[in-house]
Amino acid sequence: MEEKLKNFVRQIFKGFDTHVFPSLHERKKSILITFFLYFAIAIAVAFIIYEVIQRKYLFLAVDTTLLVVMLVLFYLLKIKNQLKLVIAIFVILICIISTFFTLTGGIESTGVISILLIPIPIILLLGKKKGLFALLFFSITNVGGYLLLRQFELHPAYGAAWIIRISIAFVIISLMALVNEYVFDQLYYRLESITGSFKNSQERYKNLAINKEKFLSLVSHDLSGHMNNFATVSNKLNTKYDKLDDKEKKKLIGKMSIIAEQNSKLLHDLLKWSTVLNESIPYSPKPIKLEKIYREVIDLFNPLIESKKITVFLKMKSNSKVYADNDMLSSVLRNLVSNAIKYSDRGGEISISSTERKNFMLVSVSDKGTGMSEEDLQRLNSFVSFSNPGTIDESGYGIGLILVKEFVQKNRGEFFLKSKIGKGTEASFTIPISE
């Protein structure tokens, strides 16, 4: 109990500490209500001292009660962080006090001037809309009370000129408080916009740094490996040329040709991926019929499909158009179908399907081929480049699925990969449906 009391006293002297409130609006209101509570406590203490000297014990009891209420509100604000509750109670309390002063003439007919201060805390604490509603309710209550209680002796006799002056001053102060709140809102939204832009830039540069690391890792891993293979074969051909027969020479030259072709393809895809990372690749989404792209991809790989005697099943469960970049979507399907063919056995099966899911199309390419291990799946999810030989030793360079993931994300979709060794692989991705 003693420790809690010490903490409360520390909070009183700590002042305008607002770190517990996340938004700028809440921090502003916390500072304002803290100021108003300090102001109310100071006034209550001053009146208590005055009433002790004057021996006005009834008013002393009232002001002591008011001081206790303000301290309780301060406790709820600083210890319990009940900002909204404190604001609501404070606004209701000052409205009740001002209404009392208005309908009774106040202490020695001067307290009624407090009505002029009401718009400032109400609008600054509640905001424009809620503040105006509260002021309207306050005004109607006071006017209605004045008309109902005119016949009683305690009711003050306000003159018409005095009422007009008070009303004009009340409106002017209300307008000033509204202008202040409007200016703050404009500054707040501007600050939020700048903060949001800064956070986006920070996130973008962070992603660029991460992507740069991925890119350099791929270049060092894949390109250096292929170049080393090329150097090994060419060095053997150069140093042992006279000792090799024509068959071996032809074999080495053929191997160099294959490696050179792979290097060219790898460099092309690395360049393409780098343009994606730097956001310089054209992104032109439009409504697309998936079936058209399916047919184009199947026609492209038809020689390979026929050579491995693979059966392709096309399962279209939706005729809706998708909204995506045509080139990127074609590249995604080409890579997935190419992998499915590569890892399918002779006489195997490949299934290409599309199913509508709310606002997205789920596209899947599955095979019943060799499949992948859990370790290989984790490597893919970590953007680690690798490639396993196909069922008839087809080569690869391990960047295809990385490009697939980048292109799917670029088109506001998600990529999923399921695989089991000996069971096959299912690669799926979502793509937005055209409105």
C-alpha positions as CSV (number, residue, x, y, z in Angstrom):
1,M,0.0,0.0,0.0
2,E,2.8,2.4,0.9
3,E,4.6,1.6,-2.4
4,K,1.4,2.3,-4.4
5,L,1.0,5.6,-2.6
6,K,4.6,6.5,-3.4
7,N,4.1,5.6,-7.0
8,F,0.9,7.7,-7.2
9,V,2.8,10.7,-5.8
10,R,5.6,10.2,-8.3
11,Q,3.0,10.1,-11.1
12,I,1.6,13.4,-9.9
13,F,5.0,15.1,-10.2
14,K,6.0,13.2,-13.3
15,G,3.6,15.3,-15.3
16,F,3.0,14.9,-19.0
17,D,4.4,11.4,-19.6
18,T,2.4,9.9,-22.4
19,H,4.5,7.0,-23.5
20,V,1.9,4.4,-22.5
21,F,-0.5,5.7,-25.3
22,P,0.3,4.5,-28.8
23,S,-1.4,7.1,-31.0
24,L,-0.7,10.8,-31.3
25,H,-4.4,11.6,-30.7
26,E,-4.4,9.7,-27.4
27,R,-1.1,11.4,-26.4
28,K,-2.5,14.8,-27.1
29,K,-5.7,14.1,-25.1
30,S,-3.5,12.7,-22.3
31,I,-1.5,15.9,-22.1
32,L,-4.7,18.1,-22.2
33,I,-6.6,16.1,-19.5
34,T,-3.5,16.1,-17.3
35,F,-3.3,19.9,-17.7
36,F,-7.0,20.3,-16.9
37,L,-6.7,18.1,-13.9
38,Y,-3.7,20.1,-12.6
39,F,-5.7,23.3,-13.2
40,A,-8.8,21.9,-11.4
41,I,-6.7,20.6,-8.5
42,A,-5.0,24.0,-8.1
43,I,-8.3,25.8,-8.1
44,A,-9.8,23.4,-5.6
45,V,-6.8,23.8,-3.3
46,A,-7.0,27.6,-3.5
47,F,-10.7,27.6,-2.7
48,I,-10.2,25.2,0.2
49,I,-7.6,27.6,1.7
50,Y,-9.8,30.6,1.1
51,E,-12.8,28.8,2.7
52,V,-10.8,27.7,5.7
53,I,-9.8,31.3,6.3
54,Q,-13.4,32.5,5.8
55,R,-14.9,29.6,7.8
56,K,-17.3,28.7,5.0
57,Y,-17.6,25.0,6.0
58,L,-20.3,24.1,3.5
59,F,-18.3,25.3,0.5
60,L,-15.2,23.7,2.1
61,A,-16.9,20.3,2.1
62,V,-18.0,20.8,-1.5
63,D,-14.5,21.8,-2.7
64,T,-12.8,19.1,-0.7
65,T,-15.1,16.5,-2.4
66,L,-14.1,18.0,-5.8
67,L,-10.4,17.8,-4.9
68,V,-10.8,14.1,-4.0
69,V,-12.7,13.4,-7.3
70,M,-9.9,15.1,-9.3
71,L,-7.2,13.0,-7.5
72,V,-9.2,9.8,-8.2
73,L,-9.3,10.8,-11.9
74,F,-5.6,11.5,-11.8
75,Y,-5.1,8.0,-10.3
76,L,-7.2,6.4,-13.0
77,L,-5.3,8.2,-15.7
78,K,-1.7,7.8,-14.5
79,I,-1.9,4.4,-12.8
80,K,-4.7,2.6,-14.6
81,N,-4.3,4.3,-18.0
82,Q,-8.1,4.8,-18.3
83,L,-7.9,7.8,-20.6
84,K,-11.4,7.5,-22.1
85,L,-13.1,7.0,-18.8
86,V,-11.3,9.9,-17.2
87,I,-12.2,12.2,-20.1
88,A,-15.8,11.2,-20.0
89,I,-16.1,11.7,-16.2
90,F,-14.3,15.0,-16.3
91,V,-16.4,16.4,-19.1
92,I,-19.7,15.3,-17.4
93,L,-18.5,16.8,-14.1
94,I,-17.6,20.3,-15.6
95,C,-20.9,20.3,-17.5
96,I,-22.8,19.6,-14.3
97,I,-20.9,22.4,-12.4
98,S,-21.4,24.9,-15.2
99,T,-25.1,24.0,-15.5
100,F,-25.5,24.6,-11.7
101,F,-23.8,28.0,-12.0
102,T,-26.0,28.9,-15.0
103,L,-29.3,28.0,-13.4
104,T,-28.5,29.5,-10.0
105,G,-26.3,32.5,-10.9
106,G,-23.2,30.9,-9.4
107,I,-21.3,32.0,-6.3
108,E,-22.3,35.6,-5.8
109,S,-23.6,35.7,-9.4
110,T,-20.1,35.6,-10.9
111,G,-19.6,31.8,-11.3
112,V,-21.9,31.8,-14.4
113,I,-18.9,33.1,-16.4
114,S,-17.5,29.6,-16.2
115,I,-19.9,28.7,-19.0
116,L,-17.6,30.5,-21.4
117,L,-14.7,28.1,-20.6
118,I,-16.8,24.9,-21.3
119,P,-16.1,24.7,-25.2
120,I,-12.3,24.5,-24.8
121,P,-12.0,21.3,-22.8
122,I,-15.1,19.7,-24.4
123,I,-13.9,20.1,-28.0
124,L,-10.2,19.5,-27.3
125,L,-10.9,16.4,-25.4
126,L,-13.8,14.9,-27.3
127,G,-12.9,16.1,-30.8
128,K,-14.9,18.0,-33.3
129,K,-18.0,15.8,-33.9
130,K,-18.4,14.5,-30.3
131,G,-17.5,17.9,-28.9
132,L,-20.1,19.7,-31.0
133,F,-22.7,17.1,-30.0
134,A,-21.8,17.6,-26.3
135,L,-22.0,21.4,-26.6
136,L,-25.4,21.2,-28.3
137,F,-26.7,18.9,-25.5
138,F,-25.2,21.2,-22.9
139,S,-26.8,24.3,-24.5
140,I,-30.2,22.7,-24.8
141,T,-30.1,21.5,-21.2
142,N,-29.2,25.0,-19.9
143,V,-31.8,26.8,-22.1
144,G,-34.5,24.2,-21.1
145,G,-33.6,24.4,-17.4
146,Y,-33.7,28.2,-17.5
147,L,-37.2,28.3,-19.0
148,L,-38.5,25.7,-16.6
149,L,-37.1,27.3,-13.4
150,R,-37.9,30.9,-14.1
151,Q,-40.7,31.0,-11.5
152,F,-38.4,30.0,-8.6
153,E,-36.8,32.6,-6.3
154,L,-33.3,31.1,-6.6
155,H,-33.4,31.5,-10.3
156,P,-31.3,34.5,-11.5
157,A,-33.0,37.2,-13.6
158,Y,-30.7,37.5,-16.6
159,G,-31.1,40.5,-18.9
160,A,-31.6,40.0,-22.6
161,A,-28.4,42.1,-23.4
162,W,-26.4,40.0,-20.9
163,I,-27.7,36.7,-22.4
164,I,-26.8,37.9,-26.0
165,R,-23.2,38.9,-24.9
166,I,-22.7,35.6,-23.2
167,S,-24.1,33.7,-26.2
168,I,-21.8,35.5,-28.7
169,A,-18.8,35.0,-26.5
170,F,-19.7,31.3,-26.1
171,V,-20.0,30.8,-29.9
172,I,-16.7,32.6,-30.6
173,I,-14.8,30.5,-28.1
174,S,-16.4,27.4,-29.5
175,L,-15.3,28.4,-33.0
176,M,-11.8,29.1,-31.8
177,A,-11.6,25.6,-30.1
178,L,-12.9,24.0,-33.3
179,V,-10.3,25.8,-35.5
180,N,-7.6,24.6,-33.1
181,E,-8.8,21.0,-33.3
182,Y,-9.1,21.3,-37.1
183,V,-5.5,22.6,-37.4
184,F,-4.3,19.8,-35.1
185,D,-6.1,17.2,-37.3
186,Q,-4.5,18.5,-40.4
187,L,-1.1,18.4,-38.9
188,Y,-1.7,15.0,-37.5
189,Y,-2.8,13.5,-40.8
190,R,0.2,15.2,-42.5
191,L,2.5,13.7,-39.9
192,E,0.9,10.3,-40.3
193,S,1.4,10.5,-44.1
194,I,5.1,11.4,-43.7
195,T,5.6,8.7,-41.0
196,G,3.9,6.1,-43.3
197,S,6.0,7.2,-46.2
198,F,9.1,7.0,-44.1
199,K,8.2,3.5,-42.8
200,N,7.5,2.3,-46.4
201,S,10.9,3.7,-47.6
202,Q,12.6,2.0,-44.6
203,E,10.9,-1.3,-45.4
204,R,11.8,-1.0,-49.1
205,Y,15.5,-0.3,-48.4
206,K,15.5,-3.2,-45.9
207,N,14.0,-5.5,-48.5
208,L,16.5,-4.3,-51.1
209,A,19.3,-5.1,-48.8
210,I,17.9,-8.6,-48.1
211,N,17.3,-9.2,-51.9
212,K,20.8,-8.0,-52.7
213,E,22.1,-10.6,-50.3
214,K,19.9,-13.3,-51.9
215,F,21.0,-12.2,-55.4
216,L,24.7,-12.2,-54.6
217,S,24.3,-15.6,-52.9
218,L,22.7,-17.1,-56.1
219,V,25.3,-15.5,-58.4
220,S,28.2,-16.9,-56.3
221,H,26.6,-20.3,-55.9
222,D,25.2,-21.0,-59.4
223,L,27.3,-18.9,-61.7
224,S,30.6,-19.8,-60.1
225,G,29.6,-23.5,-60.2
226,H,28.8,-23.5,-63.9
227,M,31.9,-21.4,-64.7
228,N,34.1,-23.9,-62.8
229,N,32.5,-26.8,-64.7
230,F,33.2,-25.0,-68.0
231,A,36.7,-24.2,-67.0
232,T,37.4,-27.9,-66.0
233,V,36.1,-29.2,-69.3
234,S,37.8,-26.6,-71.4
235,N,41.1,-27.1,-69.5
236,K,41.0,-30.8,-70.1
237,L,40.3,-30.3,-73.8
238,N,43.2,-27.8,-74.0
239,T,45.8,-29.8,-72.1
240,K,45.0,-33.3,-73.4
241,Y,43.8,-32.4,-76.9
242,D,46.5,-34.4,-78.7
243,K,46.0,-37.5,-76.5
244,L,42.2,-37.6,-76.9
245,D,40.5,-39.5,-79.8
246,D,37.8,-37.8,-81.9
247,K,35.0,-39.4,-79.9
248,E,36.2,-38.0,-76.6
249,K,36.9,-34.6,-78.2
250,K,33.4,-34.5,-79.6
251,K,32.0,-35.5,-76.2
252,L,33.9,-32.7,-74.4
253,I,32.9,-30.1,-76.9
254,G,29.3,-31.2,-76.6
255,K,29.6,-30.9,-72.8
256,M,31.1,-27.4,-73.2
257,S,28.2,-26.4,-75.5
258,I,25.6,-27.6,-72.9
259,I,27.4,-25.8,-70.1
260,A,27.6,-22.6,-72.2
261,E,23.9,-22.9,-73.0
262,Q,23.1,-23.3,-69.3
263,N,25.3,-20.3,-68.4
264,S,23.5,-18.2,-70.9
265,K,20.1,-19.3,-69.6
266,L,21.2,-18.7,-66.0
267,L,22.5,-15.2,-66.8
268,H,19.3,-14.4,-68.5
269,D,17.2,-15.5,-65.5
270,L,19.5,-13.8,-63.0
271,L,19.1,-10.6,-65.0
272,K,15.4,-11.0,-65.1
273,W,15.3,-11.6,-61.4
274,S,17.5,-8.6,-60.7
275,T,14.9,-6.4,-62.5
276,V,12.2,-7.8,-60.3
277,L,14.2,-7.1,-57.1
278,N,14.9,-3.5,-58.3
279,E,11.2,-3.1,-59.3
280,S,12.3,-2.1,-62.9
281,I,10.5,-5.0,-64.6
282,P,7.3,-3.8,-66.3
283,Y,4.2,-4.9,-64.3
284,S,1.0,-4.5,-66.4
285,P,-1.8,-6.5,-64.9
286,K,-5.0,-7.1,-66.9
287,P,-7.9,-9.6,-67.1
288,I,-6.6,-12.9,-68.4
289,K,-8.2,-16.2,-69.4
290,L,-6.1,-18.9,-67.7
291,E,-7.0,-21.6,-70.3
292,K,-5.3,-19.6,-73.0
293,I,-2.0,-19.6,-71.1
294,Y,-2.4,-23.3,-70.2
295,R,-2.7,-24.2,-73.9
296,E,0.3,-22.1,-74.8
297,V,2.5,-23.7,-72.1
298,I,1.4,-27.2,-73.0
299,D,2.1,-26.5,-76.7
300,L,5.6,-25.2,-75.8
301,F,6.5,-28.4,-73.9
302,N,4.7,-30.8,-76.1
303,P,7.8,-32.4,-77.6
304,L,9.1,-33.1,-74.1
305,I,5.7,-34.4,-72.9
306,E,5.6,-36.8,-75.9
307,S,9.2,-38.0,-75.5
308,K,8.5,-39.0,-71.9
309,K,5.0,-40.3,-72.8
310,I,3.4,-38.1,-70.0
311,T,-0.3,-37.7,-69.7
312,V,-1.5,-34.1,-68.9
313,F,-4.9,-33.6,-67.3
314,L,-6.3,-30.1,-67.5
315,K,-9.0,-29.5,-64.8
316,M,-10.7,-26.1,-65.2
317,K,-13.3,-25.7,-62.4
318,S,-13.8,-22.0,-63.1
319,N,-14.1,-19.8,-66.2
320,S,-13.4,-16.6,-64.3
321,K,-10.7,-14.3,-65.6
322,V,-7.7,-13.5,-63.3
323,Y,-6.1,-10.1,-62.9
324,A,-2.3,-10.5,-63.4
325,D,0.6,-9.6,-65.6
326,N,0.5,-11.9,-68.6
327,D,4.3,-12.4,-69.0
328,M,4.8,-13.1,-65.3
329,L,1.9,-15.5,-65.1
330,S,3.2,-17.3,-68.2
331,S,6.7,-17.5,-66.7
332,V,5.2,-19.0,-63.5
333,L,3.3,-21.7,-65.3
334,R,6.2,-22.5,-67.7
335,N,8.5,-23.0,-64.7
336,L,6.1,-25.2,-62.8
337,V,5.1,-27.3,-65.8
338,S,8.8,-27.6,-66.8
339,N,9.7,-28.9,-63.3
340,A,6.7,-31.3,-63.3
341,I,7.9,-32.8,-66.6
342,K,11.5,-32.9,-65.5
343,Y,10.8,-35.0,-62.3
344,S,8.1,-37.2,-63.8
345,D,8.9,-40.8,-64.9
346,R,8.2,-42.1,-68.3
347,G,4.4,-42.7,-68.7
348,G,3.8,-40.4,-65.7
349,E,0.9,-38.0,-65.1
350,I,0.7,-34.2,-64.6
351,S,-2.4,-32.4,-63.5
352,I,-3.0,-28.7,-64.0
353,S,-6.1,-27.3,-62.2
354,S,-7.7,-24.1,-61.2
355,T,-10.3,-23.6,-58.5
356,E,-12.1,-20.3,-57.5
357,R,-11.6,-19.3,-53.8
358,K,-13.5,-16.2,-52.9
359,N,-11.6,-13.3,-54.6
360,F,-8.7,-15.5,-55.7
361,M,-8.0,-18.3,-58.1
362,L,-6.0,-21.3,-56.8
363,V,-3.9,-22.7,-59.5
364,S,-2.1,-26.1,-59.0
365,V,0.4,-28.1,-61.0
366,S,1.0,-31.6,-59.6
367,D,3.0,-34.6,-60.6
368,K,3.6,-38.2,-59.4
369,G,7.3,-38.1,-59.9
370,T,10.4,-38.3,-57.6
371,G,9.3,-35.6,-55.1
372,M,11.5,-33.6,-52.7
373,S,12.7,-34.1,-49.2
374,E,11.8,-31.9,-46.2
375,E,15.4,-30.5,-46.4
376,D,15.0,-29.4,-50.0
377,L,11.7,-27.8,-49.2
378,Q,13.3,-25.8,-46.4
379,R,16.1,-24.7,-48.7
380,L,13.6,-23.4,-51.3
381,N,11.7,-21.5,-48.6
382,S,15.0,-19.9,-47.6
383,F,15.8,-18.8,-51.2
384,V,18.7,-21.2,-51.3
385,S,19.4,-22.2,-54.9
386,F,19.9,-25.8,-55.8
387,S,18.8,-28.3,-58.5
388,N,18.4,-32.1,-58.6
389,P,18.7,-34.0,-61.9
390,G,15.5,-35.0,-63.6
391,T,14.3,-38.6,-64.1
392,I,16.4,-38.9,-67.4
393,D,19.2,-36.7,-66.0
394,E,17.8,-33.4,-67.2
395,S,20.0,-30.6,-65.8
396,G,18.9,-27.4,-64.1
397,Y,20.3,-24.4,-62.2
398,G,17.9,-24.0,-59.3
399,I,16.5,-20.5,-59.8
400,G,13.2,-21.3,-61.4
401,L,11.1,-21.7,-58.3
402,I,12.7,-18.5,-56.8
403,L,11.5,-16.6,-59.8
404,V,8.1,-18.2,-59.4
405,K,7.8,-17.0,-55.8
406,E,8.9,-13.5,-56.8
407,F,6.4,-13.2,-59.7
408,V,3.5,-14.6,-57.7
409,Q,4.1,-12.1,-54.8
410,K,4.4,-9.3,-57.4
411,N,0.9,-10.2,-58.6
412,R,-0.5,-10.1,-55.0
413,G,-0.6,-13.9,-54.6
414,E,0.8,-16.6,-52.4
415,F,2.9,-19.6,-53.4
416,F,2.6,-23.1,-51.8
417,L,4.7,-26.2,-52.3
418,K,4.0,-29.7,-51.0
419,S,6.2,-32.7,-51.8
420,K,7.1,-36.2,-50.7
421,I,9.9,-38.3,-51.9
422,G,8.5,-41.0,-54.2
423,K,5.0,-39.5,-54.1
424,G,5.4,-36.4,-56.3
425,T,5.0,-32.7,-55.9
426,E,2.2,-30.2,-55.9
427,A,3.0,-26.6,-56.6
428,S,0.1,-24.1,-56.0
429,F,-0.4,-20.4,-56.1
430,T,-3.2,-17.9,-55.8
431,I,-3.9,-15.0,-58.1
432,P,-6.6,-12.3,-57.8
433,I,-9.8,-12.8,-59.8
434,S,-10.7,-10.0,-62.2
435,E,-13.6,-7.9,-61.1
